[in-house]
Amino acid sequence: MAAALEAFRDVRLRYTTGLSSEVDVSVTQDQLIESLVRRLNATVDVNITYARLLRELLPVPRDPAQPMQPQLQLQVSSTARP
């Protein structure tokens, strides 16, 4: 995404100095928007995957009215001191 943003800044500067056309600006702007959309989709995918992982590790009842009963286990060492 940083490369797309830098390319857009570059073509915009070239356009203001007359070295580039509106078509170049439009194409570069489209590429920047596509890059931002890909980044947003990747962020959403990561968040969905994280939520699924948490759901697997910390199971909760499907019925919201049902009380949650976490399954915690305490491991006691055989060398514990009184």
C-alpha positions in Angstrom: 0.0 0.0 0.0 2.8 2.4 0.7 4.1 2.0 -2.8 0.7 2.8 -4.3 0.4 5.9 -2.1 3.9 7.0 -3.1 3.0 6.4 -6.8 -0.2 8.5 -6.4 1.7 11.4 -4.8 4.3 11.2 -7.6 1.8 11.2 -10.4 -0.2 14.0 -8.8 3.0 16.2 -8.6 3.8 15.4 -12.2 0.3 16.3 -13.2 0.5 19.7 -11.4 3.7 20.4 -13.3 2.3 19.4 -16.6 4.4 16.2 -17.0 1.5 13.8 -16.7 -2.1 13.5 -17.8 -5.4 13.1 -16.1 -5.5 9.5 -17.3 -2.3 8.7 -15.4 -3.7 10.3 -12.3 -7.0 8.3 -12.6 -5.2 5.0 -13.2 -2.9 5.6 -10.2 -5.8 6.6 -8.0 -7.6 3.4 -9.0 -4.5 1.4 -8.1 -4.3 3.1 -4.7 -8.0 2.4 -4.0 -7.6 -1.2 -4.9 -4.6 -1.4 -2.6 -6.6 0.1 0.3 -9.5 -2.3 -0.3 -7.1 -5.3 -0.3 -5.6 -4.1 3.0 -9.1 -3.6 4.5 -10.1 -7.1 3.4 -7.0 -8.6 4.9 -7.7 -6.8 8.2 -11.3 -8.1 8.2 -10.1 -11.7 7.4 -7.5 -11.5 10.2 -10.2 -10.4 12.7 -12.6 -13.1 11.6 -9.9 -15.8 11.9 -9.0 -14.4 15.4 -12.7 -14.6 16.4 -13.0 -18.2 15.2 -9.9 -19.1 17.1 -11.2 -17.6 20.3 -14.5 -19.4 19.7 -12.7 -22.7 19.5 -10.4 -22.0 22.5 -13.1 -20.4 24.7 -16.3 -22.3 23.9 -19.5 -20.4 24.8 -23.1 -21.7 24.6 -25.0 -20.9 21.4 -28.1 -19.9 23.4 -27.4 -16.5 25.0 -29.8 -17.3 27.9 -27.8 -20.4 28.9 -25.2 -19.7 31.6 -21.6 -20.0 30.6 -19.7 -22.7 32.4 -16.0 -22.3 31.7 -13.9 -25.5 32.0 -10.9 -24.6 34.0 -8.4 -27.2 35.3 -5.8 -26.6 38.0 -2.7 -28.7 37.7 -1.2 -29.5 41.0 2.5 -30.4 41.2 3.5 -33.4 43.1 6.4 -31.4 44.7 4.1 -28.8 46.2 5.1 -27.6 49.7 2.5 -27.2 52.5 
